[in-house]
Amino acid sequence: MRSRAHASAIAGLCLVLAACATMRPPQPPSLQLPEPPKDLHATRRGNTVVLQWTVPTATTDRATLREAGPTQICRSMAATLVKCGTPVGEAPAPAPRKPSDKKVTQSYTDTLPSELQRENPLGKVTYAVEVLNSDRRGDGVSKNAQVPLAQTLPAPADFEAKLESQGVRLTWAPATLPEAVPEITYVYRVYRRPDKTKSPTLVGEVSVSGNPQPSLLDSNIEWEQTYFYFADVVTIISEPGKPEVRIEGEDSAEVKVFTHDVFPPAVPTGLQAVFSGPGQQAFIDLVWTPDTDPDLAGYNIYRREPGGAPVKINAELVRTPSYRDTNVVSGKQYLYSVSAVDVRGNESARSEETEENVP
């Protein structure tokens, strides 16, 4: 019995020793160095660059990041940025994460120095960020992001809108071009936004070069509507063998237009009068060139006798470019004119008169 108990004790001791042999040595505490972001994005508009990245949740040693500190903003003319060097800015520490947060993003807006743009019109600038811990220590920069350095132009000045019969006429002051670079051109872009709508529509483009009095007519409007217009200048980089690059400039101030139609149709032309009568009831036929205004509703017919004032002789608008006047008297002379009327009741001036005699 004693030998069996002794054997069992030895076996138990061996199991304990074996378990002890597999225990790992104690690990050093995490330094809480944030993992560098892998999704840095850079977007340029005008002279500003907006950087955006995801705030890391883990450390470089795969521990959970308890608290992220500030983020240093790094900018370099080098094609690849591996160390931050002297930061050009710093984003503050993000707010503590909530348990429900799956992804927290942070952003920073940088302004490109004008001398960089002038000296490197076809170059690019490289950005990176380095997230620090609460002790302001980091472990390297993020994925790099680049933006072009071509000079952009300020928003168009003195931007105005004027209502015309054919649409809305947009005008603005001409831009001052920088020193010419063959691969870089500039165009104005004009946008229209209907009232109570945030999404603008591109109205058209106008070249900056050789345009001392820039303007654009927006004829694709609806009458009796409110619109907001604005414009910017787009920088276009076209290098041989490379995809075209466009940089949007800053927007001008919006101008508001109410498209109230007070513009009459064109004055009718080509009016002719022909008498018919022998053997039948006397009448005078009138014909004229059709009016091509898209909002034409019809015509009014005016008649007068020599020395008298014109009088409208149609009760309803005439829909076609012809009219038969049966209320004529033998031995009299009549002078006729015609006007055009649109769907909103705007009436044109009367046409040139034509005359006809009733035998």
C-alpha positions as CSV (number, residue, x, y, z in Angstrom):
1,M,0.0,0.0,0.0
2,R,2.8,2.3,1.0
3,S,4.6,1.7,-2.3
4,R,1.4,2.5,-4.3
5,A,0.9,5.8,-2.4
6,H,4.5,6.7,-2.9
7,A,4.3,6.1,-6.6
8,S,1.1,8.3,-6.9
9,A,2.9,11.1,-5.0
10,I,5.8,10.9,-7.4
11,A,3.5,10.9,-10.4
12,G,1.7,14.0,-9.1
13,L,4.9,15.8,-8.5
14,C,6.0,15.1,-12.0
15,L,2.8,16.6,-13.4
16,V,3.3,19.7,-11.4
17,L,6.9,20.0,-12.6
18,A,5.8,19.4,-16.2
19,A,3.2,22.2,-15.9
20,C,5.8,24.5,-14.4
21,A,8.2,23.8,-17.3
22,T,5.6,25.0,-19.9
23,M,4.9,28.4,-18.1
24,R,6.1,31.4,-20.1
25,P,8.2,34.1,-18.6
26,P,6.4,37.3,-17.6
27,Q,6.0,39.8,-20.4
28,P,7.1,43.4,-20.1
29,P,4.3,46.0,-19.9
30,S,3.1,47.5,-23.3
31,L,4.8,50.8,-24.2
32,Q,1.4,51.9,-25.6
33,L,2.9,53.1,-28.9
34,P,0.1,53.6,-31.4
35,E,0.1,51.6,-34.6
36,P,0.7,54.0,-37.5
37,P,-2.5,54.6,-39.6
38,K,-2.6,52.7,-42.9
39,D,-5.4,54.7,-44.6
40,L,-4.2,58.3,-44.8
41,H,-6.0,60.3,-47.5
42,A,-5.2,63.8,-48.8
43,T,-7.6,66.0,-50.8
44,R,-6.6,69.4,-52.2
45,R,-8.9,72.3,-53.0
46,G,-7.4,75.7,-53.7
47,N,-4.4,76.1,-51.4
48,T,-5.8,73.9,-48.7
49,V,-5.2,70.2,-48.2
50,V,-7.5,68.1,-46.0
51,L,-5.9,65.0,-44.4
52,Q,-8.0,62.2,-43.0
53,W,-7.1,59.0,-41.2
54,T,-8.5,56.4,-38.8
55,V,-7.5,56.7,-35.2
56,P,-5.6,53.5,-34.2
57,T,-7.1,51.2,-31.6
58,A,-4.0,48.9,-31.2
59,T,-0.4,49.4,-30.3
60,T,2.7,48.2,-32.3
61,D,3.0,45.3,-29.8
62,R,-0.6,44.2,-30.5
63,A,-2.0,45.5,-27.3
64,T,-5.1,47.6,-27.0
65,L,-4.4,51.3,-27.2
66,R,-5.8,52.7,-24.0
67,E,-5.6,56.4,-25.0
68,A,-4.3,58.1,-28.2
69,G,-2.4,61.4,-27.8
70,P,-2.0,64.2,-30.4
71,T,-1.0,63.5,-34.0
72,Q,1.9,65.2,-35.7
73,I,1.4,66.3,-39.3
74,C,4.4,65.7,-41.6
75,R,5.0,67.2,-45.0
76,S,8.0,66.8,-47.3
77,M,9.0,67.3,-50.9
78,A,10.6,63.8,-50.9
79,A,8.7,61.1,-52.8
80,T,8.6,58.9,-49.7
81,L,8.4,60.2,-46.2
82,V,9.8,57.7,-43.6
83,K,10.4,60.1,-40.7
84,C,8.4,63.1,-39.7
85,G,11.3,65.5,-39.0
86,T,9.9,68.9,-38.1
87,P,6.1,68.6,-38.1
88,V,4.1,71.3,-39.9
89,G,1.2,71.0,-37.5
90,E,-0.5,68.9,-34.9
91,A,-3.9,67.5,-34.5
92,P,-5.2,67.4,-30.9
93,A,-5.8,64.1,-29.1
94,P,-9.1,62.6,-30.1
95,A,-12.0,62.2,-27.7
96,P,-12.0,59.0,-25.7
97,R,-13.6,56.2,-27.6
98,K,-17.1,55.0,-26.8
99,P,-17.8,51.3,-26.5
100,S,-20.2,51.7,-29.5
101,D,-17.6,53.3,-31.7
102,K,-16.4,50.9,-34.4
103,K,-14.3,53.4,-36.3
104,V,-13.1,56.9,-35.3
105,T,-11.6,59.2,-38.0
106,Q,-9.6,62.4,-37.5
107,S,-8.8,65.2,-39.9
108,Y,-6.4,68.1,-40.3
109,T,-6.4,71.0,-42.8
110,D,-3.0,72.3,-44.0
111,T,-2.3,75.4,-46.1
112,L,0.2,74.9,-48.9
113,P,2.9,77.7,-48.9
114,S,2.7,79.8,-52.1
115,E,6.5,79.6,-52.6
116,L,6.3,75.8,-52.8
117,Q,3.7,76.1,-55.6
118,R,5.6,78.7,-57.5
119,E,8.9,76.8,-57.3
120,N,7.5,73.3,-58.1
121,P,4.5,73.8,-60.5
122,L,4.6,70.2,-61.7
123,G,5.8,68.7,-58.5
124,K,4.0,66.9,-55.7
125,V,4.2,67.2,-51.9
126,T,4.1,64.1,-49.6
127,Y,2.1,63.9,-46.4
128,A,2.2,61.5,-43.5
129,V,1.0,61.6,-39.9
130,E,2.4,60.1,-36.7
131,V,0.0,59.3,-33.9
132,L,1.6,59.7,-30.4
133,N,0.5,58.2,-27.1
134,S,-0.4,60.1,-24.0
135,D,3.3,60.5,-23.3
136,R,3.9,62.0,-26.7
137,R,5.8,59.0,-28.0
138,G,5.2,57.4,-31.4
139,D,6.6,54.6,-33.4
140,G,6.7,55.8,-37.0
141,V,4.7,57.6,-39.6
142,S,1.6,56.5,-41.5
143,K,1.0,55.5,-45.0
144,N,2.0,58.4,-47.3
145,A,-0.3,60.5,-49.4
146,Q,0.5,63.0,-52.2
147,V,-1.1,66.0,-53.7
148,P,0.1,68.1,-56.8
149,L,1.7,71.5,-56.2
150,A,0.4,73.4,-59.2
151,Q,-0.7,76.9,-58.5
152,T,-4.5,77.5,-58.2
153,L,-6.3,80.7,-58.8
154,P,-8.6,82.5,-56.3
155,A,-12.4,82.3,-56.6
156,P,-13.8,84.5,-59.4
157,A,-14.5,88.1,-58.1
158,D,-17.5,90.3,-58.8
159,F,-19.6,87.3,-59.8
160,E,-23.0,88.5,-60.9
161,A,-26.2,87.1,-62.6
162,K,-28.6,89.0,-64.8
163,L,-31.8,87.7,-66.3
164,E,-32.2,87.9,-70.0
165,S,-34.9,86.7,-72.4
166,Q,-32.7,83.7,-73.4
167,G,-31.8,82.7,-69.8
168,V,-29.4,83.8,-67.0
169,R,-26.3,85.7,-68.0
170,L,-23.4,85.1,-65.5
171,T,-20.4,87.5,-65.5
172,W,-17.3,87.9,-63.4
173,A,-14.0,89.7,-63.2
174,P,-11.1,88.1,-65.2
175,A,-8.5,86.2,-63.3
176,T,-4.8,87.1,-63.2
177,L,-2.8,84.2,-64.6
178,P,0.5,83.1,-62.9
179,E,3.7,82.6,-64.9
180,A,2.9,80.3,-67.9
181,V,3.6,76.6,-67.6
182,P,2.8,74.8,-70.9
183,E,1.4,71.7,-69.1
184,I,-1.0,73.8,-66.9
185,T,-4.2,75.5,-68.1
186,Y,-7.1,77.0,-66.2
187,V,-10.9,77.0,-66.8
188,Y,-13.8,78.8,-65.0
189,R,-16.6,76.4,-63.9
190,V,-20.1,77.8,-63.3
191,Y,-22.6,75.9,-61.2
192,R,-26.4,76.2,-60.6
193,R,-28.2,75.1,-57.5
194,P,-32.1,75.1,-57.4
195,D,-33.6,76.6,-54.3
196,K,-33.9,74.2,-51.3
197,T,-31.5,71.8,-53.0
198,K,-27.9,71.2,-51.9
199,S,-26.7,69.4,-55.0
200,P,-25.3,71.8,-57.7
201,T,-25.3,71.2,-61.5
202,L,-22.5,72.2,-63.7
203,V,-23.7,74.9,-66.1
204,G,-20.5,75.1,-68.2
205,E,-16.8,75.8,-68.5
206,V,-15.1,78.9,-69.9
207,S,-11.3,79.2,-70.6
208,V,-9.4,81.6,-68.5
209,S,-6.7,82.3,-71.1
210,G,-7.6,85.0,-73.7
211,N,-10.9,85.9,-72.1
212,P,-10.8,89.5,-70.9
213,Q,-14.6,89.6,-70.3
214,P,-15.7,86.2,-69.1
215,S,-19.4,85.3,-69.2
216,L,-21.7,82.4,-69.6
217,L,-25.4,82.1,-70.6
218,D,-27.4,79.5,-68.8
219,S,-30.4,78.9,-71.2
220,N,-31.3,75.6,-69.5
221,I,-33.6,77.1,-66.9
222,E,-37.2,77.0,-66.0
223,W,-39.1,80.2,-65.6
224,E,-40.6,81.3,-62.2
225,Q,-37.9,79.4,-60.3
226,T,-35.3,80.5,-57.8
227,Y,-31.7,79.5,-58.5
228,F,-28.3,80.0,-56.8
229,Y,-25.2,80.4,-58.9
230,F,-21.5,80.2,-58.0
231,A,-18.2,79.6,-59.8
232,D,-14.6,78.5,-59.3
233,V,-11.4,78.1,-61.3
234,V,-10.1,74.6,-62.1
235,T,-6.4,74.0,-62.6
236,I,-5.7,71.3,-65.2
237,I,-2.4,69.5,-65.4
238,S,-1.7,67.7,-68.7
239,E,1.7,66.0,-68.8
240,P,2.5,63.7,-71.7
241,G,2.0,60.0,-70.8
242,K,0.3,60.8,-67.5
243,P,-3.4,61.0,-66.6
244,E,-4.9,64.5,-66.5
245,V,-5.1,66.0,-63.1
246,R,-7.8,68.6,-62.1
247,I,-7.6,70.7,-58.9
248,E,-10.8,72.5,-57.9
249,G,-10.4,76.1,-56.7
250,E,-12.4,77.8,-54.0
251,D,-16.0,78.7,-54.7
252,S,-17.2,82.3,-55.3
253,A,-20.0,83.7,-53.2
254,E,-23.4,82.5,-54.4
255,V,-25.8,84.9,-56.2
256,K,-29.6,84.4,-56.1
257,V,-31.8,84.7,-59.2
258,F,-35.6,84.5,-59.5
259,T,-36.4,83.7,-63.1
260,H,-39.5,85.8,-63.5
261,D,-40.4,85.9,-67.1
262,V,-41.1,89.5,-68.2
263,F,-39.7,89.0,-71.7
264,P,-42.2,89.0,-74.6
265,P,-41.8,86.8,-77.7
266,A,-40.1,88.1,-80.9
267,V,-42.1,90.6,-83.0
268,P,-43.8,88.7,-85.9
269,T,-42.5,89.5,-89.4
270,G,-43.6,89.0,-93.0
271,L,-47.2,90.0,-92.6
272,Q,-49.2,90.1,-95.8
273,A,-52.9,90.9,-96.5
274,V,-54.9,89.6,-99.5
275,F,-58.5,90.5,-100.4
276,S,-61.0,88.0,-101.7
277,G,-64.6,88.8,-102.6
278,P,-66.1,88.6,-106.1
279,G,-68.9,86.0,-106.1
280,Q,-68.8,85.4,-102.4
281,Q,-68.6,87.1,-99.0
282,A,-65.8,89.6,-98.9
283,F,-62.9,88.9,-96.6
284,I,-59.2,89.7,-96.2
285,D,-56.7,86.9,-95.4
286,L,-53.6,87.6,-93.3
287,V,-50.5,85.4,-93.2
288,W,-47.1,85.9,-91.5
289,T,-43.9,84.1,-90.6
290,P,-44.3,81.8,-87.7
291,D,-42.8,82.8,-84.4
292,T,-40.3,80.2,-83.1
293,D,-40.3,81.1,-79.4
294,P,-40.7,77.9,-77.4
295,D,-43.2,79.4,-75.0
296,L,-45.4,81.0,-77.6
297,A,-49.1,80.9,-76.8
298,G,-50.5,82.6,-79.9
299,Y,-51.1,85.9,-81.7
300,N,-53.2,89.0,-81.5
301,I,-54.5,90.8,-84.7
302,Y,-54.8,94.5,-84.8
303,R,-56.7,96.6,-87.5
304,R,-57.2,100.3,-88.1
305,E,-58.5,102.6,-90.8
306,P,-56.4,105.5,-92.1
307,G,-56.1,108.1,-89.3
308,G,-57.5,105.8,-86.6
309,A,-55.9,103.8,-83.7
310,P,-55.3,100.0,-83.9
311,V,-57.9,97.9,-82.4
312,K,-57.6,94.2,-81.5
313,I,-60.1,92.2,-83.6
314,N,-59.6,88.6,-82.3
315,A,-61.6,87.5,-79.2
316,E,-59.2,84.5,-78.5
317,L,-55.5,84.1,-79.2
318,V,-54.9,83.0,-82.8
319,R,-52.9,79.7,-82.6
320,T,-51.6,79.6,-86.2
321,P,-49.8,82.3,-88.3
322,S,-52.9,83.1,-90.3
323,Y,-56.2,84.9,-89.9
324,R,-59.3,85.7,-92.0
325,D,-61.0,89.0,-91.4
326,T,-64.7,88.8,-92.6
327,N,-65.9,92.0,-91.0
328,V,-64.9,94.3,-93.9
329,V,-66.9,96.9,-95.8
330,S,-66.7,97.7,-99.5
331,G,-64.8,100.8,-100.4
332,K,-62.7,101.0,-97.3
333,Q,-58.9,100.6,-96.7
334,Y,-57.6,98.6,-93.7
335,L,-54.2,98.5,-92.1
336,Y,-53.2,95.4,-90.1
337,S,-50.5,94.5,-87.6
338,V,-49.8,91.3,-85.5
339,S,-48.3,90.7,-82.0
340,A,-47.1,87.5,-80.4
341,V,-48.0,86.4,-76.8
342,D,-46.3,83.9,-74.6
343,V,-47.8,81.4,-72.1
344,R,-47.3,84.0,-69.3
345,G,-49.2,86.7,-71.1
346,N,-46.1,88.7,-72.2
347,E,-47.0,90.4,-75.5
348,S,-44.6,91.6,-78.1
349,A,-44.7,94.9,-80.0
350,R,-46.9,94.9,-83.1
351,S,-45.4,94.0,-86.4
352,E,-44.9,96.4,-89.3
353,E,-48.3,97.2,-90.8
354,T,-49.6,95.9,-94.1
355,E,-52.6,97.4,-95.9
356,E,-55.4,96.2,-98.2
357,N,-58.3,97.8,-100.0
358,V,-61.9,96.4,-100.2
359,P,-63.3,97.3,-103.7
